[in-house]
């Protein structure tokens, strides 16, 4: 599964969005195993944005960051204690716009299954993993439709062990599976991708 995903990601052409504002990057960390797991976090409730939500490690680009990949790796180190040198980067997925107007670039990387991850208590309540096969089965909890800035967004939502995986995180996972594993999961394109 990992070899197919790596080959397809390398050959893909992710969408790049025109944007002059703030940027962010996230790391979609997958375990190198026969049954790959994706690393997710649950943000603490007291955060001013995305409190209590399930997300990938990531955040806003700092002035000192050389590029967005540096941002994704730095944020993963700060949030879950993942050293950048322990990540084998496979490539990027399409950029999307967050509800806060950030252009978000997801990077996919492999980590060893026994990598010790520790949540930063100032930012996270929990780190957990979900088997990729769970999303491949597309047992979505629901699909939400909502208006934002005059456009309708259709967002899949998955429930795994009491955690709701929704929003941009779920959209990134579906793109990963559709591009990387030719999963054919039906989802309407995000408005910024049309």
Secondary structure, DSSP 8 states (H G I E B T S, - for coil): -HHHHHHHHHH---------S-EEEEEEEEESSTT-EEEEEEE-TTSSSSTT-EE-EEEE--TT-SSHHHHHHHHHHHHH---GGG-EEEEE---EE-TTS-EEEEEEEEE-TT------TTTEEEEEEEEHHHHHTT--SEEEEEEETTEEEEEEEEEETTEEE-HHHHHHHHHHHHHHS---------GGG-
